[in-house]
Structures are given as structure tokens and as C-alpha cells.
Amino acid sequence: MWASIASSNGFDNSKGMLEALNKEMTPSQIQEAQGLARECLKKNYKGC
């Protein structure tokens, strides 16, 4: 989730970490993490 948020905010170093994590995660885990990232952004990072 946090790597996805960092990548969407333009942190270049996070792209490599996100790629590495995606190789280790299942498609459903990736989908869940992306959903959590979207929820976190909607909440303005409160309660994430």
C-alpha cells in the first residue's frame, strides 16, 4: 500500500520497490493493496 502511494506521489525510488513487491505478491494481494491505497488517499492518510 505505502509503496503504491509513494509511487503515485512521484517518489522515483518507490517504483523499484513496487516492482519487486509485485513480483512477490499474488494478483489478489496487489488488488487489495491498491484498494487500501485508494482508501487511504480518500481519508487524507488518516487512520491508514
DSSP file (Angstrom, degrees, kcal/mol; ACC not computed):
  #  RESIDUE AA STRUCTURE BP1 BP2  ACC     N-H-->O    O-->H-N    N-H-->O    O-->H-N    TCO  KAPPA ALPHA  PHI   PSI    X-CA   Y-CA   Z-CA
    1    1 A M     >        0   0    0      0, 0.0     4,-2.3     0, 0.0     5,-0.2   0.000 360.0 360.0 360.0 -50.5    0.0    0.0    0.0
    2    2 A W  H  >  +     0   0    0      1,-0.2     4,-2.7     2,-0.2     5,-0.2   0.872 360.0  52.5 -67.9 -35.3    2.6    2.5    1.0
    3    3 A A  H  > S+     0   0    0      2,-0.2     4,-2.4     1,-0.2    -1,-0.2   0.886 109.5  50.6 -64.9 -37.6    4.8    1.8   -2.0
    4    4 A S  H  > S+     0   0    0      2,-0.2     4,-2.3     1,-0.2    -2,-0.2   0.913 111.6  47.2 -65.1 -43.4    1.8    2.3   -4.2
    5    5 A I  H  X S+     0   0    0     -4,-2.3     4,-1.4     2,-0.2    -2,-0.2   0.927 112.4  49.5 -63.7 -45.5    1.1    5.7   -2.6
    6    6 A A  H  <>S+     0   0    0     -4,-2.7     5,-2.4     1,-0.2    -2,-0.2   0.914 111.5  49.4 -61.1 -42.6    4.8    6.7   -2.8
    7    7 A S  H ><5S+     0   0    0     -4,-2.4     3,-1.5     1,-0.2    -1,-0.2   0.910 109.7  50.2 -63.8 -42.4    4.9    5.8   -6.5
    8    8 A S  H 3<5S+     0   0    0     -4,-2.3    -1,-0.2     1,-0.3    -2,-0.2   0.747 106.9  56.7 -69.2 -21.5    1.7    7.7   -7.3
    9    9 A N  T 3<5S-     0   0    0     -4,-1.4    -1,-0.3    -3,-0.2    -2,-0.2   0.359 123.5-104.3 -90.3   5.7    3.1   10.7   -5.5
   10   10 A G  T < 5 +     0   0    0     -3,-1.5     2,-1.0     1,-0.2    -3,-0.2   0.607  64.6 153.9  89.4  12.2    6.2   10.7   -7.8
   11   11 A F    >>< -     0   0    0     -5,-2.4     3,-1.3     1,-0.2     4,-0.5  -0.663  30.0-159.4 -77.2 106.9    8.8    9.2   -5.5
   12   12 A D  H >> S+     0   0    0     -2,-1.0     3,-1.1     1,-0.3     4,-0.5   0.833  84.9  59.2 -58.9 -38.0   11.2    7.7   -8.1
   13   13 A N  H 3> S+     0   0    0      1,-0.3     4,-1.0     2,-0.2     3,-0.4   0.766  96.4  63.8 -64.5 -24.8   12.8    5.3   -5.6
   14   14 A S  H <> S+     0   0    0     -3,-1.3     4,-2.9     1,-0.2    -1,-0.3   0.742  86.2  71.9 -73.6 -22.2    9.5    3.6   -4.8
   15   15 A K  H <X S+     0   0    0     -3,-1.1     4,-2.2    -4,-0.5    -1,-0.2   0.906  99.0  46.5 -61.9 -42.2    9.0    2.4   -8.4
   16   16 A G  H  X S+     0   0    0     -4,-0.5     4,-2.2    -3,-0.4    -1,-0.2   0.897 113.8  48.5 -65.4 -41.0   11.7   -0.3   -8.0
   17   17 A M  H  X S+     0   0    0     -4,-1.0     4,-2.6     2,-0.2    -2,-0.2   0.908 110.9  50.9 -65.6 -41.0   10.3   -1.3   -4.6
   18   18 A L  H  X S+     0   0    0     -4,-2.9     4,-2.4     1,-0.2    -2,-0.2   0.907 110.1  49.6 -63.3 -42.2    6.8   -1.5   -6.0
   19   19 A E  H  X S+     0   0    0     -4,-2.2     4,-1.3    -5,-0.2    -1,-0.2   0.911 111.8  48.6 -62.7 -42.8    8.0   -3.7   -8.9
   20   20 A A  H  X S+     0   0    0     -4,-2.2     4,-0.9     1,-0.2     3,-0.2   0.911 112.3  48.2 -64.5 -42.8    9.8   -6.0   -6.5
   21   21 A L  H >X S+     0   0    0     -4,-2.6     4,-1.4     1,-0.2     3,-0.8   0.907 107.0  56.2 -64.3 -41.2    6.8   -6.3   -4.3
   22   22 A N  H 3< S+     0   0    0     -4,-2.4    -1,-0.2     1,-0.3    -2,-0.2   0.811 103.2  55.6 -62.5 -29.3    4.5   -7.0   -7.2
   23   23 A K  H 3< S+     0   0    0     -4,-1.3    -1,-0.3    -3,-0.2    -2,-0.2   0.791 112.9  41.9 -71.0 -27.4    6.7  -10.0   -8.2
   24   24 A E  H << S+     0   0    0     -4,-0.9     2,-0.2    -3,-0.8    -2,-0.2   0.612 104.7  78.1 -94.3 -15.4    6.3  -11.5   -4.7
   25   25 A M  S  < S-     0   0    0     -4,-1.4     0, 0.0    -5,-0.1     0, 0.0  -0.635  78.1-119.4 -99.2 152.9    2.5  -10.8   -4.3
   26   26 A T     >  -     0   0    0     -2,-0.2     4,-2.3     1,-0.1     3,-0.2  -0.455  34.6-106.0 -78.8 161.0   -0.4  -12.6   -5.8
   27   27 A P  H  > S+     0   0    0      0, 0.0     4,-2.4     0, 0.0     5,-0.2   0.871 122.7  51.9 -55.8 -37.2   -2.8  -10.7   -8.0
   28   28 A S  H  > S+     0   0    0      2,-0.2     4,-2.2     1,-0.2     5,-0.1   0.869 108.5  50.5 -69.9 -34.3   -5.4  -10.6   -5.3
   29   29 A Q  H  > S+     0   0    0     -3,-0.2     4,-2.5     2,-0.2    -1,-0.2   0.898 110.9  49.1 -67.0 -40.3   -2.8   -9.1   -2.8
   30   30 A I  H  X S+     0   0    0     -4,-2.3     4,-2.4     2,-0.2    -2,-0.2   0.928 111.4  49.3 -63.5 -45.0   -1.9   -6.5   -5.3
   31   31 A Q  H  X S+     0   0    0     -4,-2.4     4,-2.1    -5,-0.2    -2,-0.2   0.906 111.8  48.9 -61.6 -42.0   -5.5   -5.6   -5.9
   32   32 A E  H  X S+     0   0    0     -4,-2.2     4,-2.6     2,-0.2    -2,-0.2   0.920 111.1  49.7 -63.6 -44.2   -6.1   -5.4   -2.1
   33   33 A A  H  X S+     0   0    0     -4,-2.5     4,-2.2     1,-0.2    -2,-0.2   0.896 110.6  50.0 -62.9 -40.3   -3.1   -3.2   -1.6
   34   34 A Q  H  X S+     0   0    0     -4,-2.4     4,-2.2     2,-0.2    -1,-0.2   0.892 110.9  49.8 -66.0 -38.9   -4.2   -0.8   -4.4
   35   35 A G  H  X S+     0   0    0     -4,-2.1     4,-2.4     2,-0.2    -2,-0.2   0.911 110.4  49.7 -64.6 -42.6   -7.6   -0.6   -2.9
   36   36 A L  H  X S+     0   0    0     -4,-2.6     4,-2.5     1,-0.2    -2,-0.2   0.887 109.5  52.3 -62.8 -38.7   -6.2    0.2    0.6
   37   37 A A  H  X S+     0   0    0     -4,-2.2     4,-2.3     2,-0.2    -2,-0.2   0.921 109.4  48.8 -63.6 -43.6   -4.0    2.9   -1.0
   38   38 A R  H  X S+     0   0    0     -4,-2.2     4,-2.2     1,-0.2    -2,-0.2   0.923 112.4  48.3 -62.1 -43.6   -7.1    4.5   -2.7
   39   39 A E  H  X S+     0   0    0     -4,-2.4     4,-1.8     1,-0.2    -2,-0.2   0.910 110.3  52.0 -61.9 -42.3   -9.0    4.4    0.6
   40   40 A C  H  <>S+     0   0    0     -4,-2.5     5,-2.9     1,-0.2     6,-0.3   0.913 109.8  48.4 -61.2 -43.9   -6.0    5.9    2.4
   41   41 A L  H ><5S+     0   0    0     -4,-2.3     3,-1.5     1,-0.2    -1,-0.2   0.906 109.1  53.2 -63.9 -40.9   -5.8    8.8   -0.1
   42   42 A K  H 3<5S+     0   0    0     -4,-2.2    -1,-0.2     1,-0.3    -2,-0.2   0.851 109.8  48.8 -61.6 -34.1   -9.5    9.4    0.2
   43   43 A K  T ><5S-     0   0    0     -4,-1.8     3,-1.3    -5,-0.2    -1,-0.3   0.366 116.1-116.9 -86.5   5.3   -9.1    9.7    4.0
   44   44 A N  T < 5 -     0   0    0     -3,-1.5    -3,-0.2     1,-0.2    -2,-0.1   0.896  69.7 -59.1  57.3  41.6   -6.2   12.1    3.6
   45   45 A Y  T > <S+     0   0    0     -5,-2.9     3,-0.7     1,-0.2     2,-0.5   0.526 100.5 139.5  69.2  10.2   -3.9    9.5    5.2
   46   46 A K  T <  S+     0   0    0     -3,-1.3    -1,-0.2    -6,-0.3    -3,-0.0  -0.755  73.2   2.7 -89.4 126.2   -5.9    9.4    8.5
   47   47 A G  T 3         0   0    0     -2,-0.5    -1,-0.2    -3,-0.1    -2,-0.1   0.708 360.0 360.0  77.3  22.8   -6.3    6.0   10.0
   48   48 A C    <         0   0    0     -3,-0.7    -2,-0.1    -8,-0.1    -8,-0.1   0.464 360.0 360.0 -85.5 360.0   -4.3    4.2    7.4
